[in-house]
């Protein structure tokens, strides 16, 4: 299934440098990536972003509009999310790691894994002691 995938399939058809991003747009995109918008949608406060990125609020709105038009970010109601292809384009070694993980065989538990976990004598003593809450 994943044999035909390559790193190029996870990255962008147009490299970032061909998009002619402004410095503010790059900073805002980096700010979003660092603050978790790559992994989950992130609610943005334009004033806080402007302060953190050392730019004006109107520049933040303009950057968000342009980045959304370029599909570098997704606008999901009040939240934004960074396109994962942007991240993989910046980090091809991580993209290769993802491809390797998709092609690797699944882990299979053995007989010992099905048995209950052994506890040490110290753990058993700890479980027997009742400690006061106060």
N, C-alpha and C positions, 0 to 999 in steps of 0.2 A: 504494500500500500504506500509506504513512504519512500520506497526505493527511488522513485523518480523525482523526489524533492531535492533541491539544492539550496545553498545559502542565498542565491539570487531570488529564489521564490519567497523568502521571508523578508527581503529588503525592499527598497523602493526602486522603481524603474528610472526615476530621475534623481540623481544624487543631490544632496542638500545644497551643495555649492552652486548648482545650476538654477536654484530657485530665487536667487538675488534677495535674500532676507536681510533686513536691516539689523543693526546691532541690538535694538530694543526687542525686535521679534525673536532674535536668538536668545537673548537673556530671559525673556518671558517663557519661551519654550523650555529652556533649561530649568527655570524656576519650577515650572509645572512638573517636569520629570523628577527633579529632586524632591518635590513635595508629595510624590505618590500618585500623580495623575496618570502615570504609565500603568499602574496596577489596578486602579479603581477610579471611577468618576470623582472629581474633586470640585467642590463648591468654591468659587473664587470671589474674593473681596477685591475689586479693582483698586481701591485705595491702598490696601495692604500690599498688593502686588506692585503697584507703582512705587511705593516707599521702598520695598525690598529690592526692586530692580533699578532704582534711582532714575525714574522717568515720570512723566505726567499720566494722569488718569485717562485722558483722551488718547494718549499713545497706547495705553494698555488695551482700550476698546478697539482701536484701529488694528493693533497686532492680533487680537483675538479674532477679529473679522477676517483678516488676511490668512491667518493660520488655519482657520476653519475652511475658507475657500480653497486653500491648497490641500486640504484634508490631512494636514499634519496633526490636527486635533479634531476631536468630535465634540459638537455642542449638544449636550443631552439635557435640555431644559435649563435649570439653573447651574448645571454642572458641566465640566469639561473633562475630556480624557485624551491623553496623548496616543497617537496611532503607534501601535507596537512596531510597525515596519520602520518608523523613524529610529527607534531604539536599536533594532537589529542592523540598520544601515550604519549606525555609529559604532556598533559592537559586533562585527562579523564573527568573532570567536565565540560569542554567546549564542549566536544563531547556529553555528556549527554544533555547539554543545546540545542545543535543543533538537537538532536533526539526529544527532547520535542517540539521544535519549528516546526519540520516537522509534528508532530502528533497533534498539537494544531489546533483548528478550526480557520478559517479565520475571520478577523474583518469585520463586516457588517455595513456600514454607515446607520444612521437613517435619519428621515425626516429633523431634524435640521441641520444635516451635509450638506444637499443639498442646504440650504439657503445661501445667500451671507453673508459674514462676516460683523459683526457690527463694526463700528468704533466709538471711543470715541469722545466727543466734542473737546478734545485737538488735536486728529489726524486730525479732519476736519479743525481746524484752521491752523494747520501746512501745510496742503495741499493747502490752499488758499493763503498763503503768498509766494510772489515771492522774492527770495533772490538774490542779485547780486553775480556774480561769482568772481569778483575781490576782 
